[in-house]
C-alpha cells in the first residue's frame, strides 16, 4: 500500500467518522482521504514529501457546504488530492486557535480571509498558497480547483524551492507586521483615543454600522461608543450607538419572525444577510442590546433582547445544560435561505388578506429584501413605521399593530412546518461563557 493511501477496506473519510464535530462527520462521506488536525497528518506529509491541503470551515458556513457538495465531491479533485497531497480538515469552532493562525498567514498572502479557508502548506505547516472558496472548474470569478491542484502538484515536484520561498516570504511579512506595531510607552488614554478615532472614521452615517458591504455587526464598537458618551460626555457617540442598534434591529440581518441575528449582511443597508446564526454573535449582540436598552429605555431594544433570548432557548439550549454553537444557513444542499425567506404568495397563503396588507408593507415584501438569485423570495425587514403602514391601508395604528402581531405568530407557525436548518449542538467553553455572561446581564 502506498504511503498516505487510505487503508484497504475503509471508506476514504473513515478518520472523521468518530469525530465530535458534526462538520467533520459530514465530510467523512466525501471521496477525500481526510485527516483530522494532528501529528499523524504532518508525519505522513514529511515521510512522503507531499504538500498539505488544509480546509478550515464550519457547519454553519454556506460556502463551506457549497465547496463540500461541489468541489470536494468531485471525482477528479478527489483523485488529485489522493495522488499528490495530504488533506486535513478542521472545524474552526472546535479549533479557533488554528483558524486564527492560518487566517493570518493566508491574509498576509492574499489580503482576503473567511470560510472556507483553503491553505496549501509545506509539510512543516507553513502556508505557501491559499484562498477561500474554489469551484471544481473555473467559475464565480475563481480558478478551478482541478487545475489549481494539478499545477501545484507539478510545481511541487519540479520546483519545490519556489514554494518554500513563498512560505518564508509570508513568515517575513508577518514578522514585519509584528515589528511595525507601535512601541510600548503610549498611555492608556492615547491608546483608547486612537481606537475611538478609528471607530468613528469607519462609521456609516447613512445606514449605521461600520465599513461597507459585506457588513458585520460590531457590538463591541457600539459598547465602546456608549462608554465614550458616558465617560467623556460625547453625545455624538451615544447617537451613533443608538442608530446602529436600531438599523440592525430593523434590518433583515435580524430574524424578524424567529428572533436572533444572522452572521452578516451582504449589502450596506442590512437588508439581505448570510443566514447562518452563531452563538458567538448572538451572545455579543445580546449583551449589546441589553446595554442599549439600559441606556436609552427604548422598547424596540427590549423586543430584540427578548427575540434573541427566545431563539437561543428554543434552538441552542441543551436540556443537559449549556448552549450549542450555531444554526446552519441552509436546510438542504444547494439551498440559500429558503427557510427564512418568503414569496408574497406564501405570505398571503399564511395570512388573512387584511393581515397580508399590513405585514407585506411593514416588512417590505417586494422591495429591497428581494433575494438576488430569486427575486420572488424576500428577506423580511422593517420598511416603515407601523403608524405609516396604518395610514396607508386606512386603519388605526392600534388595529395595524394588533394585525402585525397576529401575522408574526402565523408566519412563525407556517415557517416551523418547513425543513429546519441543522443546529450544531457542540458545546464550546468560550461560546458558553459568552452566552452565560450575556444572559447574566
C-alpha positions as CSV (number, residue, x, y, z in Angstrom):
1,X,0.0,0.0,0.0
2,X,1.4,3.4,-0.9
3,X,2.3,5.7,1.9
4,X,-0.6,8.1,2.7
5,X,-3.2,6.0,0.9
6,X,-6.4,5.1,2.7
7,X,-6.4,1.7,4.5
8,X,-7.8,-1.2,2.4
9,X,-11.5,-1.8,3.1
10,X,-12.1,1.5,4.7
11,X,-14.0,4.5,3.2
12,X,-11.8,7.4,2.4
13,X,-13.2,9.6,5.1
14,X,-13.0,7.0,7.9
15,X,-10.7,9.1,10.1
16,X,-13.5,11.6,10.6
17,X,-16.4,9.2,11.3
18,X,-16.0,9.3,15.1
19,X,-15.3,13.0,15.4
20,X,-17.0,15.1,18.0
21,X,-17.6,17.7,15.2
22,X,-20.7,17.4,13.1
23,X,-18.9,19.3,10.4
24,X,-16.1,16.7,10.2
25,X,-18.5,13.8,10.5
26,X,-20.4,15.1,7.5
27,X,-17.1,15.3,5.5
28,X,-16.5,11.6,6.2
29,X,-18.9,10.8,3.4
30,X,-16.8,12.6,0.8
31,X,-14.4,10.8,-1.6
32,X,-11.4,12.6,0.1
33,X,-8.9,10.8,2.3
34,X,-9.3,13.5,5.0
35,X,-7.1,13.6,8.1
36,X,-8.2,15.5,11.3
37,X,-5.8,18.1,12.6
38,X,-2.9,16.3,14.4
39,X,0.6,15.0,14.3
40,X,-0.3,12.0,12.2
41,X,-1.2,14.0,9.1
42,X,2.1,16.1,9.4
43,X,4.1,12.9,9.9
44,X,2.6,11.4,6.7
45,X,3.4,14.7,4.8
46,X,7.0,14.7,6.0
47,X,7.6,11.0,5.2
48,X,6.0,11.2,1.7
49,X,7.3,14.7,0.9
50,X,3.8,15.8,-0.1
51,X,2.3,19.3,0.4
52,X,-0.7,19.6,2.6
53,X,-4.2,20.8,1.6
54,X,-5.8,22.4,4.7
55,X,-9.5,23.1,4.6
56,X,-11.0,25.1,7.6
57,X,-14.8,25.5,7.8
58,X,-17.8,25.1,10.0
59,X,-21.2,23.5,9.9
60,X,-22.9,27.0,9.7
61,X,-20.9,28.2,6.7
62,X,-22.9,28.4,3.5
63,X,-19.9,28.5,1.1
64,X,-18.2,25.6,3.1
65,X,-21.3,23.5,2.2
66,X,-21.1,24.7,-1.5
67,X,-17.4,23.6,-1.6
68,X,-18.1,20.3,0.1
69,X,-21.0,19.5,-2.1
70,X,-19.3,20.5,-5.3
71,X,-15.6,20.7,-5.2
72,X,-14.8,18.0,-2.6
73,X,-17.4,15.7,-4.1
74,X,-15.8,15.9,-7.5
75,X,-14.1,12.6,-8.6
76,X,-11.1,14.4,-10.3
77,X,-10.5,16.6,-7.3
78,X,-10.5,13.5,-5.1
79,X,-8.1,11.7,-7.4
80,X,-5.6,14.6,-7.5
81,X,-5.7,15.1,-3.7
82,X,-5.2,11.3,-3.1
83,X,-2.3,11.1,-5.5
84,X,-0.4,14.3,-4.6
85,X,-1.5,15.8,-1.3
86,X,-2.2,15.1,2.4
87,X,-5.7,16.5,3.1
88,X,-6.5,18.0,6.5
89,X,-10.0,19.2,7.5
90,X,-10.6,21.5,10.6
91,X,-13.7,22.7,12.3
92,X,-13.0,26.3,13.1
93,X,-15.4,26.3,16.1
94,X,-13.5,23.3,17.5
95,X,-10.1,24.8,16.8
96,X,-10.3,28.6,16.8
97,X,-6.6,28.9,17.5
98,X,-5.7,27.0,14.3
99,X,-8.1,29.2,12.3
100,X,-6.5,32.4,13.7
101,X,-3.1,31.2,12.8
102,X,-3.9,30.3,9.2
103,X,-6.3,33.3,8.6
104,X,-3.3,35.5,9.4
105,X,-1.0,33.6,7.0
106,X,-3.4,33.4,4.1
107,X,-4.4,37.0,4.7
108,X,-0.8,38.1,4.6
109,X,-0.5,36.4,1.2
110,X,-3.8,37.3,-0.5
111,X,-5.4,40.1,1.5
112,X,-8.5,38.1,2.0
113,X,-9.9,35.6,4.5
114,X,-13.0,33.9,5.7
115,X,-14.5,30.5,5.3
116,X,-13.9,28.1,3.9
117,X,-10.2,28.8,4.3
118,X,-8.2,26.9,1.8
119,X,-4.5,26.7,2.5
120,X,-1.6,24.9,0.8
121,X,1.1,24.1,3.4
122,X,4.6,22.7,3.4
123,X,5.0,19.5,5.4
124,X,6.1,21.7,8.3
125,X,2.8,23.6,8.3
126,X,3.7,26.9,6.7
127,X,1.4,28.4,4.1
128,X,2.8,28.9,0.6
129,X,-0.6,29.5,-1.2
130,X,-4.2,30.0,-0.2
131,X,-7.6,31.4,-0.7
132,X,-11.2,30.8,0.3
133,X,-13.8,29.1,-2.0
134,X,-12.7,27.3,-5.1
135,X,-15.2,25.7,-7.6
136,X,-14.2,22.4,-9.1
137,X,-13.8,24.1,-12.5
138,X,-13.5,27.8,-13.4
139,X,-16.4,29.8,-12.2
140,X,-17.5,32.6,-9.8
141,X,-14.5,34.6,-11.0
142,X,-12.2,32.0,-9.4
143,X,-9.8,29.4,-10.9
144,X,-11.0,25.8,-11.0
145,X,-9.7,23.6,-8.2
146,X,-8.8,20.7,-10.5
147,X,-6.4,22.9,-12.5
148,X,-5.0,24.5,-9.4
149,X,-4.3,21.1,-7.7
150,X,-2.7,19.8,-10.9
151,X,-0.4,22.8,-11.3
152,X,0.6,22.8,-7.6
153,X,1.4,19.1,-7.8
154,X,3.6,19.7,-10.9
155,X,5.5,22.6,-9.5
156,X,5.9,20.9,-6.1
157,X,7.7,18.1,-8.0
158,X,9.7,20.3,-10.3
159,X,10.4,23.4,-8.3
160,X,9.7,22.8,-4.6
161,X,12.1,25.5,-3.5
162,X,9.8,28.1,-5.1
163,X,7.0,27.1,-2.6
164,X,9.4,27.1,0.4
165,X,10.5,30.7,-0.6
166,X,6.8,31.7,-0.7
167,X,6.3,30.3,2.7
168,X,9.4,32.1,4.0
169,X,8.1,35.4,2.5
170,X,4.8,35.0,4.3
171,X,6.7,34.5,7.6
172,X,8.8,37.5,6.9
173,X,5.7,39.6,6.2
174,X,4.1,38.6,9.4
175,X,7.3,39.4,11.3
176,X,7.4,42.9,9.7
177,X,3.8,43.4,10.8
178,X,4.6,42.5,14.3
179,X,7.7,44.7,14.4
180,X,5.7,47.6,13.0
181,X,3.3,47.7,16.0
182,X,3.6,51.0,18.0
183,X,6.3,50.9,20.6
184,X,5.3,50.5,24.2
185,X,5.0,53.6,26.2
186,X,1.8,55.1,24.9
187,X,-0.6,56.0,27.7
188,X,-3.9,54.2,28.0
189,X,-5.7,57.4,27.2
190,X,-3.8,57.7,23.9
191,X,-4.4,54.1,23.0
192,X,-8.2,54.3,23.7
193,X,-8.5,57.6,21.8
194,X,-6.8,56.0,18.8
195,X,-9.2,53.1,18.8
196,X,-12.2,55.5,19.1
197,X,-10.9,57.6,16.2
198,X,-10.8,54.5,14.0
199,X,-14.4,53.6,15.1
200,X,-15.7,57.0,14.2
201,X,-13.8,57.0,10.9
202,X,-15.4,53.8,9.9
203,X,-19.0,54.7,10.9
204,X,-21.6,54.7,8.1
205,X,-23.8,57.8,8.6
206,X,-26.3,56.6,6.1
207,X,-27.1,53.1,7.2
208,X,-25.4,52.8,10.6
209,X,-22.7,50.2,11.3
210,X,-19.1,50.4,10.3
211,X,-17.5,50.0,6.9
212,X,-19.0,48.8,3.6
213,X,-20.6,45.6,2.3
214,X,-20.3,42.9,3.4
215,X,-21.3,44.5,6.7
216,X,-20.8,42.7,10.1
217,X,-22.3,43.7,13.4
218,X,-19.7,45.1,15.7
219,X,-21.3,45.1,19.2
220,X,-18.1,45.8,21.0
221,X,-17.7,49.0,18.9
222,X,-21.2,50.0,20.0
223,X,-20.3,49.3,23.6
224,X,-17.2,51.5,23.2
225,X,-19.3,54.3,21.8
226,X,-21.7,54.1,24.8
227,X,-18.7,54.2,27.1
228,X,-17.4,57.3,25.4
229,X,-20.7,59.0,25.7
230,X,-20.9,58.3,29.4
231,X,-17.2,58.9,30.4
232,X,-16.4,61.7,28.0
233,X,-19.8,63.4,27.6
234,X,-19.9,62.8,23.8
235,X,-23.5,63.0,22.6
236,X,-22.4,62.1,19.0
237,X,-21.1,58.7,20.3
238,X,-24.3,57.9,22.0
239,X,-26.4,58.8,19.0
240,X,-24.3,56.7,16.7
241,X,-24.5,53.7,19.1
242,X,-28.3,54.1,19.2
243,X,-28.7,54.5,15.4
244,X,-26.5,51.4,14.8
245,X,-28.6,49.3,17.2
246,X,-31.8,50.5,15.6
247,X,-30.7,49.9,12.0
248,X,-29.6,46.4,12.7
249,X,-32.8,45.6,14.6
250,X,-34.9,46.8,11.7
251,X,-32.9,45.1,9.0
252,X,-33.0,41.6,7.5
253,X,-29.9,40.7,9.4
254,X,-32.2,40.4,12.4
255,X,-34.7,37.5,12.0
256,X,-38.0,39.5,12.2
257,X,-40.0,36.3,12.7
258,X,-37.9,33.9,14.8
259,X,-35.5,36.3,16.6
260,X,-31.8,36.2,16.7
261,X,-29.2,37.7,14.4
262,X,-27.7,36.2,11.2
263,X,-24.0,36.3,10.6
264,X,-23.6,39.4,8.4
265,X,-25.3,41.5,5.7
266,X,-24.3,41.2,2.1
267,X,-25.4,44.8,1.5
268,X,-24.6,48.1,3.3
269,X,-28.2,48.7,4.4
270,X,-28.6,45.4,6.5
271,X,-31.4,44.1,4.2
272,X,-30.0,40.7,2.9
273,X,-28.0,38.5,5.3
274,X,-25.9,35.4,5.1
275,X,-28.3,33.3,7.0
276,X,-26.2,31.3,9.5
277,X,-26.8,32.2,13.1
278,X,-23.9,31.9,15.5
279,X,-23.8,31.6,19.3
280,X,-20.8,33.9,19.5
281,X,-22.5,36.7,17.5
282,X,-25.8,36.4,19.4
283,X,-24.1,36.4,22.8
284,X,-22.2,39.6,22.0
285,X,-25.3,41.2,20.4
286,X,-27.5,40.2,23.3
287,X,-25.1,41.9,25.7
288,X,-25.0,45.0,23.4
289,X,-28.8,45.3,23.2
290,X,-29.1,44.9,26.9
291,X,-26.7,47.8,27.3
292,X,-28.6,49.8,24.7
293,X,-32.0,49.1,26.5
294,X,-30.5,50.2,29.8
295,X,-29.1,53.4,28.3
296,X,-32.0,54.5,26.0
297,X,-35.1,52.9,27.6
298,X,-36.2,52.1,24.0
299,X,-38.9,49.3,23.9
300,X,-37.5,48.2,20.5
301,X,-34.3,47.2,22.1
302,X,-36.2,45.3,24.8
303,X,-38.0,43.4,22.0
304,X,-34.7,42.5,20.4
305,X,-33.4,41.2,23.7
306,X,-36.5,39.1,24.1
307,X,-36.1,37.8,20.5
308,X,-32.5,36.7,20.9
309,X,-33.3,35.0,24.2
310,X,-36.3,33.2,22.8
311,X,-34.3,32.0,19.8
312,X,-31.3,30.8,21.9
313,X,-33.7,29.0,24.3
314,X,-35.6,27.3,21.5
315,X,-32.7,26.5,19.3
316,X,-29.4,26.3,21.1
317,X,-30.2,25.5,24.7
318,X,-29.2,21.9,25.6
319,X,-31.5,20.1,28.1
320,X,-28.4,18.8,29.9
321,X,-27.0,22.3,30.3
322,X,-25.1,24.8,28.1
323,X,-25.6,26.1,24.6
324,X,-24.9,24.8,21.1
325,X,-22.6,26.5,18.7
326,X,-24.7,27.6,15.7
327,X,-27.6,27.1,13.3
328,X,-26.9,26.4,9.6
329,X,-27.8,28.9,6.9
330,X,-29.4,26.2,4.7
331,X,-31.8,23.4,5.1
332,X,-30.8,21.3,2.0
333,X,-27.9,21.0,-0.5
334,X,-27.9,24.0,-2.8
335,X,-30.3,25.9,-0.6
336,X,-29.8,29.6,0.1
337,X,-32.0,30.8,2.9
338,X,-35.4,29.3,1.8
339,X,-36.3,28.6,5.5
340,X,-36.1,32.4,6.3
341,X,-37.4,34.0,3.1
342,X,-40.9,34.4,1.7
343,X,-42.7,35.0,-1.6
344,X,-45.6,37.3,-1.4
345,X,-47.8,34.3,-2.3
346,X,-46.5,32.3,0.7
347,X,-47.2,35.3,3.0
348,X,-50.7,35.7,1.5
349,X,-51.4,31.9,2.0
350,X,-50.5,32.1,5.7
351,X,-52.4,35.3,6.4
352,X,-55.9,36.8,6.1
353,X,-56.0,39.5,3.4
354,X,-56.1,42.5,5.8
355,X,-53.2,41.0,7.7
356,X,-51.3,40.5,4.5
357,X,-51.7,44.1,3.5
358,X,-50.3,45.3,6.8
359,X,-47.5,42.7,7.0
360,X,-46.3,43.0,3.4
361,X,-46.0,46.8,3.7
362,X,-44.4,46.7,7.1
363,X,-41.8,44.1,6.1
364,X,-41.1,45.5,2.7
365,X,-42.1,42.4,0.7
366,X,-41.2,43.0,-2.9
367,X,-38.7,45.8,-2.2
368,X,-35.1,45.9,-1.1
369,X,-35.2,42.5,0.6
370,X,-35.5,40.5,-2.6
371,X,-33.0,37.7,-3.0
372,X,-30.6,38.4,-5.8
373,X,-30.7,34.8,-7.1
374,X,-34.5,34.5,-6.8
375,X,-36.3,37.9,-6.7
376,X,-39.6,36.3,-5.9
377,X,-38.2,35.5,-2.4
378,X,-38.0,38.2,0.2
379,X,-36.0,38.7,3.4
380,X,-38.4,40.5,5.8
381,X,-37.2,43.7,7.3
382,X,-38.9,46.8,8.8
383,X,-39.5,49.1,5.9
384,X,-41.7,51.8,7.6
385,X,-43.1,52.6,11.0
386,X,-46.4,50.9,11.9
387,X,-48.2,54.3,12.0
388,X,-47.3,54.9,8.4
389,X,-48.5,51.4,7.4
390,X,-51.8,52.0,9.2
391,X,-52.3,55.3,7.4
392,X,-51.5,53.7,4.0
393,X,-54.1,50.9,4.5
394,X,-56.7,53.1,6.1
395,X,-56.9,51.5,9.6
396,X,-56.0,52.8,13.1
397,X,-52.5,52.3,14.4
398,X,-53.8,50.1,17.2
399,X,-55.6,47.9,14.7
400,X,-52.5,47.7,12.5
401,X,-50.3,46.8,15.5
402,X,-52.6,44.0,16.6
403,X,-52.8,42.7,13.0
404,X,-49.0,42.7,12.8
405,X,-48.6,40.7,16.0
406,X,-51.1,38.1,14.7
407,X,-49.2,37.9,11.4
408,X,-45.9,37.3,13.1
409,X,-47.3,34.4,15.0
410,X,-48.9,32.9,11.9
411,X,-45.7,33.3,9.8
412,X,-43.7,31.7,12.6
413,X,-46.1,28.8,12.7
414,X,-46.0,28.4,8.9
415,X,-42.2,28.6,8.9
416,X,-42.0,25.9,11.6
417,X,-43.5,23.4,9.1
418,X,-40.6,23.9,6.7
419,X,-37.5,21.7,6.8
420,X,-35.3,23.2,9.6
421,X,-31.7,24.3,9.1
422,X,-29.3,22.0,11.1
423,X,-28.2,23.0,14.5
424,X,-24.7,22.3,15.7
425,X,-25.2,21.2,19.3
426,X,-21.4,21.1,20.1
427,X,-20.8,22.9,23.4
428,X,-17.6,25.0,23.4
429,X,-16.4,26.6,26.6
430,X,-15.7,30.1,25.1
431,X,-19.2,30.3,23.5
432,X,-20.9,29.1,26.6
433,X,-19.0,31.6,28.7
434,X,-20.0,34.5,26.4
435,X,-23.6,33.4,26.4
436,X,-23.7,32.9,30.2
437,X,-22.3,36.5,30.6
438,X,-24.9,37.9,28.2
439,X,-27.8,36.1,30.0
440,X,-26.5,37.4,33.3
441,X,-26.6,41.0,32.0
